[in-house]
Amino acid sequence: MPSGQQARAQAAAITPGGQPGDQERTPADRILALFSGHRLSPGQRRIAQYLIDHLTDAAFLSITELAERAGVSQPSVTRFATSLGFSGYPALRDALQPIALSAVAGSPETREEIRRNELQAAVDAEIENLENVRRLLADTNQVLDIGRELARSVPLTVLGLRISVSLAEYFAYAARRIHPDVRVVTRGGSVAYDALLQSRAAGGTWVLAFAMPRHAKETLAALKAARRTGLRVVLITDMTLGPLVDEADVVLTAATGSRLVFDSYSAPGVLAAALLQAMADADPERTQARLESYEQVADQHSFFLEEGSGSR
């Protein structure tokens, strides 16, 4: 772990991509480089955000002062520093101080520059995540095969707990337009187990599960329960290894954006939409019949403000 002179050298030389570079980089690039490539919790990102917004002052605060101003506990600041690879907060402060001094000596626009670069870096990271999904979808046979299996599973169970609820509900909402029996599970524990048992008893064969960070223990328990009932599992997650992956029959990986306080889900959302397309293509006659039927109901009851808004 870096400390003292090592920490100062790291802060001066590292680039936003994590590779060594020259010391002519802007303070904005240098501080963002400290945070890039690390999985931080929302609370830790609050600390990072405070450091970005108040760099010239924050780099000289004691751990007690930083914790108070960032609205976190002192142990949280220590965990934040170690999560970045430092031995503790003093080593992190040693890395921040030369950046802060260069910011003071430089442009008065430094804070705005850091903020602008940070937001743009978040978008750049999402673009890279989408590029990875694009490469994944180059093998269309894999996605089409999965879509065919999910389309055949009646009922089809869609699972998403905690932060993954929104992805599960999006998928289930759309899937119901093209599939006769979609059941969404957004609560863990015995409630999830009961729903999985009912789905299997009704003839279901597959579960589509979403597991985004931070990964909940109850998600792992639900996947194990699904396997015990005899259901097979397709998992959309950001991981390629780990206990969740071990419990899945098929894994599709889509990274989340982690540069802001809360994760963003562009790549998992696109992957989910591609899987919906594969389900629709697996049984085109059923898809067409159900979409037409839904449009008739939507027109009859005036669901939407204007015609042609699509099946929503």
Sequence and secondary structure as in RCSB ss.txt:
>XXXX:A:sequence
MPSGQQARAQAAAITPGGQPGDQERTPADRILALFSGHRLSPGQRRIAQYLIDHLTDAAFLSITELAERAGVSQP
SVTRFATSLGFSGYPALRDALQPIALSAVAGSPETREEIRRNELQAAVDAEIENLENVRRLLADTNQVLDIGREL
ARSVPLTVLGLRISVSLAEYFAYAARRIHPDVRVVTRGGSVAYDALLQSRAAGGTWVLAFAMPRHAKETLAALKA
ARRTGLRVVLITDMTLGPLVDEADVVLTAATGSRLVFDSYSAPGVLAAALLQAMADADPERTQARLESYEQVADQ
HSFFLEEGSGSR
>XXXX:A:secstr
   THHHHHHHHHB TTSSB  TTS HHHHHHHHHTT    HHHHHHHHHHHHTHHHHTT  HHHHHHHHTS HH
HHHHHHHHTT SSHHHHHHHHHHHHHHHHHS TTHHHHHHHHHHHHHHHHHHHHHHHHHHHTT HHHHHHHHHHH
HH SSEEEEE GGGHHHHHHHHHHHTTT S EEEE   HHHHHHHHHHHHHTT  EEEEEE SS  HHHHHHHHH
HHHHT EEEEEES SSSHHHHT SEEEE   B SSSS B HHHHHHHHHHHHHHHHHSHHHHHHHHHHHHHHHHH
HT SSSTT    
